[in-house]
Amino acid sequence: MSGVALVYTLFGSAEAAERVARQLVEERLAACANILAQGTSIYEWNGVLEMSAEVPVLFKTTPSRRDALMARIAELHDYDVPAILALPVEMADLSYAKWVAEQIAK
């Protein structure tokens, strides 16, 4: 186990991504949130093929806080069914894992 957990989700706007990311870092559920470049998603919703711009966010937290982070993202998210995915981390730099743990513990 690496000591770091990654959680990925998508938002419908940069403003929503920034608002939620800032709140989760302030709440100490995430040590860091990387708001990535806007991309295009293609998916079926309610029987209709959709295409929309979305903003991906990658949150870094500890394994012990991962589930709480995912639950809080779901509470704050404006999508009916947000994609909230925990990504496996096989290994992390020890000094970075320590920093993540310190940020969450503050």
LUMGUMI-589826 format. One record per atom (N, C-alpha, C, CB): x, y, z negated; residue number from 1; atom name. Coordinates in pm, whole numbers, plus 50000, padded with zeros to 5 digits. Glycine has a CB too. Layout:
! LUMGUMI-589826
    c1    c2    c3 pos site
     X     Y     Z NUM   CA
...
***
This chain:
! LUMGUMI-589826
    c1    c2    c3 pos site
 50084 49881 50000   1    N
 50000 50000 50000   1   CA
 50088 50124 50000   1    C
 49905 50001 49878   1   CB
 50047 50226 50075   2    N
 50132 50342 50097   2   CA
 50115 50452 49994   2    C
 50105 50397 50231   2   CB
 50005 50457 49923   3    N
 49979 50569 49834   3   CA
 49908 50684 49902   3    C
 50107 50617 49774   3   CB
 49885 50672 50033   4    N
 49814 50775 50110   4   CA
 49700 50708 50185   4    C
 49911 50849 50208   4   CB
 49585 50775 50187   5    N
 49470 50729 50264   5   CA
 49433 50840 50362   5    C
 49349 50693 50171   5   CB
 49395 50801 50483   6    N
 49351 50895 50587   6   CA
 49203 50877 50612   6    C
 49432 50875 50718   6   CB
 49132 50989 50624   7    N
 48990 50986 50657   7   CA
 48970 51080 50775   7    C
 48901 51028 50534   7   CB
 48904 51029 50878   8    N
 48882 51101 51004   8   CA
 48734 51127 51021   8    C
 48938 51020 51124   8   CB
 48703 51247 51067   9    N
 48565 51279 51103   9   CA
 48566 51386 51211   9    C
 48485 51327 50978   9   CB
 48448 51412 51267  10    N
 48430 51512 51373  10   CA
 48322 51611 51331  10    C
 48393 51443 51508  10   CB
 48342 51737 51369  11    N
 48242 51840 51343  11   CA
 48201 51905 51474  11    C
 48297 51947 51245  11   CB
 48084 51966 51475  12    N
 48032 52028 51594  12   CA
 48089 52165 51625  12    C
 47887 52039 51584  12   CB
 48164 52222 51531  13    N
 48225 52353 51555  13   CA
 48351 52367 51469  13    C
 48124 52468 51525  13   CB
 48438 52457 51513  14    N
 48558 52486 51435  14   CA
 48521 52548 51301  14    C
 48652 52581 51513  14   CB
 48416 52629 51299  15    N
 48372 52692 51175  15   CA
 48328 52589 51072  15    C
 48258 52790 51202  15   CB
 48249 52490 51115  16    N
 48205 52385 51023  16   CA
 48323 52302 50975  16    C
 48102 52293 51092  16   CB
 48415 52270 51065  17    N
 48533 52192 51027  17   CA
 48616 52267 50923  17    C
 48619 52161 51151  17   CB
 48637 52396 50946  18    N
 48717 52475 50852  18   CA
 48648 52491 50718  18    C
 48746 52612 50911  18   CB
 48516 52514 50719  19    N
 48441 52531 50594  19   CA
 48450 52406 50508  19    C
 48294 52564 50625  19   CB
 48423 52291 50567  20    N
 48425 52166 50491  20   CA
 48568 52131 50449  20    C
 48364 52051 50574  20   CB
 48664 52146 50538  21    N
 48803 52115 50504  21   CA
 48850 52199 50387  21    C
 48895 52137 50626  21   CB
 48824 52328 50393  22    N
 48865 52417 50284  22   CA
 48801 52375 50151  22    C
 48828 52563 50317  22   CB
 48673 52345 50155  23    N
 48602 52307 50033  23   CA
 48659 52178 49974  23    C
 48452 52289 50063  23   CB
 48688 52079 50058  24    N
 48737 51951 50006  24   CA
 48879 51961 49952  24    C
 48731 51846 50116  24   CB
 48961 52048 50009  25    N
 49094 52071 49953  25   CA
 49080 52146 49820  25    C
 49184 52152 50053  25   CB
 48992 52246 49815  26    N
 48970 52319 49689  26   CA
 48915 52228 49580  26    C
 48874 52436 49712  26   CB
 48831 52131 49618  27    N
 48774 52037 49521  27   CA
 48872 51926 49483  27    C
 48647 51975 49578  27   CB
 48990 51924 49544  28    N
 49096 51826 49518  28   CA
 49058 51685 49557  28    C
 49132 51828 49372  28   CB
 48967 51672 49652  29    N
 48938 51540 49708  29   CA
 49034 51509 49821  29    C
 48794 51533 49758  29   CB
 49088 51613 49884  30    N
 49188 51598 49989  30   CA
 49307 51687 49956  30    C
 49130 51634 50129  30   CB
 49426 51635 49980  31    N
 49547 51715 49961  31   CA
 49567 51807 50080  31    C
 49671 51624 49942  31   CB
 49521 51764 50196  32    N
 49545 51837 50320  32   CA
 49439 51796 50420  32    C
 49688 51809 50375  32   CB
 49405 51889 50508  33    N
 49314 51860 50619  33   CA
 49375 51918 50746  33    C
 49171 51918 50593  33   CB
 49392 51835 50845  34    N
 49441 51881 50975  34   CA
 49322 51896 51068  34    C
 49546 51782 51035  34   CB
 49296 52020 51108  35    N
 49190 52047 51205  35   CA
 49256 52042 51342  35    C
 49119 52186 51179  35   CB
 49214 51946 51421  36    N
 49279 51919 51550  36   CA
 49209 51995 51662  36    C
 49278 51769 51581  36   CB
 49268 51992 51779  37    N
 49212 52063 51894  37   CA
 49075 52007 51933  37    C
 49307 52055 52013  37   CB
 48987 52097 51970  38    N
 48853 52057 52014  38   CA
 48862 51963 52133  38    C
 48769 52180 52050  38   CB
 48777 51863 52131  39    N
 48771 51768 52240  39   CA
 48627 51747 52284  39    C
 48835 51635 52199  39   CB
 48609 51658 52377  40    N
 48476 51627 52428  40   CA
 48439 51485 52390  40    C
 48469 51647 52580  40   CB
 48320 51468 52338  41    N
 48269 51335 52303  41   CA
 48153 51301 52395  41    C
 48224 51330 52154  41   CB
 48150 51175 52438  42    N
 48040 51124 52520  42   CA
 47981 51006 52444  42    C
 48088 51082 52665  42   CB
 47849 51011 52423  43    N
 47783 50910 52341  43   CA
 47634 50908 52373  43    C
 47805 50938 52190  43   CB
 47569 50800 52335  44    N
 47425 50792 52351  44   CA
 47359 50827 52219  44    C
 47381 50652 52399  44   CB
 47259 50915 52224  45    N
 47187 50954 52103  45   CA
 47039 50961 52138  45    C
 47238 51091 52047  45   CB
 46959 50884 52065  46    N
 46814 50879 52089  46   CA
 46781 50845 52234  46    C
 46749 51012 52052  46   CB
 46860 50752 52291  47    N
 46833 50704 52425  47   CA
 46882 50794 52537  47    C
 46690 50683 52440  47   CB
 46953 50901 52503  48    N
 47001 50996 52603  48   CA
 47153 51001 52598  48    C
 46940 51138 52580  48   CB
 47217 50996 52714  49    N
 47361 51009 52721  49   CA
 47396 51156 52699  49    C
 47416 50957 52857  49   CB
 47476 51182 52596  50    N
 47512 51318 52558  50   CA
 47660 51343 52581  50    C
 47476 51345 52410  50   CB
 47695 51469 52599  51    N
 47834 51511 52605  51   CA
 47843 51642 52528  51    C
 47884 51526 52755  51   CB
 47932 51646 52429  52    N
 47941 51768 52349  52   CA
 48084 51791 52302  52    C
 47847 51760 52228  52   CB
 48112 51916 52274  53    N
 48241 51954 52217  53   CA
 48240 51921 52069  53    C
 48273 52105 52241  53   CB
 48348 51862 52021  54    N
 48360 51832 51878  54   CA
 48502 51862 51832  54    C
 48324 51684 51850  54   CB
 48513 51890 51703  55    N
 48641 51923 51641  55   CA
 48679 51813 51543  55    C
 48635 52062 51570  55   CB
 48785 51736 51572  56    N
 48827 51630 51480  56   CA
 48906 51687 51362  56    C
 48911 51526 51554  56   CB
 48886 51624 51247  57    N
 48961 51661 51126  57   CA
 49016 51533 51064  57    C
 48871 51739 51025  57   CB
 49142 51539 51024  58    N
 49209 51428 50957  58   CA
 49243 51472 50815  58    C
 49338 51383 51036  58   CB
 49181 51406 50718  59    N
 49203 51437 50578  59   CA
 49305 51341 50518  59    C
 49071 51433 50499  59   CB
 49394 51391 50432  60    N
 49488 51306 50358  60   CA
 49449 51309 50210  60    C
 49635 51354 50378  60   CB
 49440 51191 50151  61    N
 49404 51178 50011  61   CA
 49475 51056 49955  61    C
 49250 51166 49994  61   CB
 49442 51022 49832  62    N
 49496 50900 49772  62   CA
 49396 50786 49792  62    C
 49527 50920 49620  62   CB
 49444 50662 49791  63    N
 49351 50551 49805  63   CA
 49241 50551 49698  63    C
 49427 50419 49799  63   CB
 49273 50595 49579  64    N
 49174 50595 49471  64   CA
 49065 50701 49490  64    C
 49243 50616 49337  64   CB
 49091 50804 49571  65    N
 48993 50911 49595  65   CA
 48926 50900 49731  65    C
 49061 51045 49582  65   CB
 48967 50801 49811  66    N
 48915 50788 49947  66   CA
 48763 50778 49952  66    C
 48975 50667 50013  66   CB
 48704 50692 49873  67    N
 48560 50671 49878  67   CA
 48484 50797 49835  67    C
 48520 50553 49790  67   CB
 48534 50866 49732  68    N
 48472 50990 49687  68   CA
 48480 51097 49796  68    C
 48538 51041 49558  68   CB
 48594 51103 49864  69    N
 48610 51198 49975  69   CA
 48511 51167 50086  69    C
 48754 51193 50029  69   CB
 48499 51042 50122  70    N
 48407 51004 50229  70   CA
 48262 51037 50192  70    C
 48420 50853 50260  70   CB
 48225 51013 50068  71    N
 48089 51044 50023  71   CA
 48064 51194 50025  71    C
 48066 50989 49882  71   CB
 48162 51272 49987  72    N
 48146 51418 49985  72   CA
 48140 51474 50127  72    C
 48263 51483 49908  72   CB
 48219 51419 50217  73    N
 48209 51461 50358  73   CA
 48066 51438 50407  73    C
 48312 51384 50447  73   CB
 48011 51322 50376  74    N
 47874 51290 50419  74   CA
 47774 51392 50363  74    C
 47835 51148 50374  74   CB
 47793 51433 50237  75    N
 47704 51532 50175  75   CA
 47712 51668 50244  75    C
 47737 51547 50027  75   CB
 47833 51708 50281  76    N
 47855 51842 50336  76   CA
 47834 51850 50487  76    C
 47993 51887 50304  76   CB
 47835 51736 50554  77    N
 47831 51732 50700  77   CA
 47695 51773 50752  77    C
 47867 51594 50751  77   CB
 47693 51842 50867  78    N
 47566 51884 50924  78   CA
 47511 51787 51028  78    C
 47582 52019 50986  78   CB
 47581 51678 51056  79    N
 47529 51575 51147  79   CA
 47436 51480 51071  79    C
 47645 51496 51214  79   CB
 47337 51427 51142  80    N
 47250 51325 51083  80   CA
 47329 51197 51052  80    C
 47132 51293 51177  80   CB
 47415 51158 51145  81    N
 47495 51036 51131  81   CA
 47640 51069 51167  81    C
 47440 50920 51223  81   CB
 47714 51128 51072  82    N
 47853 51163 51104  82   CA
 47944 51040 51108  82    C
 47907 51263 51001  82   CB
 48040 51044 51197  83    N
 48144 50942 51199  83   CA
 48245 50978 51090  83    C
 48214 50931 51342  83   CB
 48251 50898 50988  84    N
 48347 50920 50878  84   CA
 48422 50788 50864  84    C
 48274 50962 50740  84   CB
 48548 50790 50905  85    N
 48625 50666 50917  85   CA
 48750 50671 50830  85    C
 48663 50642 51062  85   CB
 48773 50564 50754  86    N
 48898 50550 50680  86   CA
 48996 50476 50770  86    C
 48876 50472 50543  86   CB
 49113 50535 50787  87    N
 49215 50476 50873  87   CA
 49324 50412 50788  87    C
 49276 50583 50967  87   CB
 49373 50295 50828  88    N
 49476 50228 50747  88   CA
 49610 50302 50757  88    C
 49493 50082 50792  88   CB
 49679 50306 50645  89    N
 49815 50361 50640  89   CA
 49903 50251 50582  89    C
 49822 50494 50552  89   CB
 49987 50196 50666  90    N
 50075 50088 50620  90   CA
 50187 50139 50532  90    C
 50132 50014 50739  90   CB
 50238 50255 50568  91    N
 50353 50305 50496  91   CA
 50352 50457 50503  91    C
 50485 50247 50553  91   CB
 50398 50521 50397  92    N
 50413 50667 50395  92   CA
 50543 50701 50327  92    C
 50293 50735 50322  92   CB
 50602 50811 50367  93    N
 50722 50860 50301  93   CA
 50691 50880 50152  93    C
 50771 50994 50366  93   CB
 50776 50832 50066  94    N
 50749 50837 49922  94   CA
 50732 50979 49871  94    C
 50860 50768 49846  94   CB
 50812 51071 49921  95    N
 50800 51209 49874  95   CA
 50667 51270 49920  95    C
 50918 51294 49924  95   CB
 50620 51235 50038  96    N
 50492 51285 50086  96   CA
 50378 51223 50005  96    C
 50473 51255 50236  96   CB
 50384 51094 49980  97    N
 50281 51027 49900  97   CA
 50275 51088 49759  97    C
 50309 50876 49891  97   CB
 50390 51122 49705  98    N
 50394 51187 49572  98   CA
 50327 51323 49578  98    C
 50541 51201 49523  98   CB
 50354 51401 49683  99    N
 50293 51531 49699  99   CA
 50141 51519 49709  99    C
 50350 51601 49824  99   CB
 50094 51424 49789 100    N
 49950 51403 49803 100   CA
 49889 51373 49665 100    C
 49919 51286 49902 100   CB
 49949 51283 49590 101    N
 49899 51248 49457 101   CA
 49898 51369 49365 101    C
 49982 51137 49397 101   CB
 50001 51450 49371 102    N
 50007 51570 49285 102   CA
 49897 51669 49321 102    C
 50145 51639 49299 102   CB
 49870 51685 49449 103    N
 49766 51780 49491 103   CA
 49628 51735 49445 103    C
 49766 51796 49643 103   CB
 49604 51606 49452 104    N
 49474 51552 49411 104   CA
 49457 51562 49259 104    C
 49459 51405 49457 104   CB
 49566 51550 49185 105    N
 49562 51546 49038 105   CA
 49551 51685 48974 105    C
 49684 51477 48986 105   CB
 49577 51790 49049 106    N
 49576 51925 48990 106   CA
 49444 51960 48928 106    C
 49611 52028 49093 106   CB
***
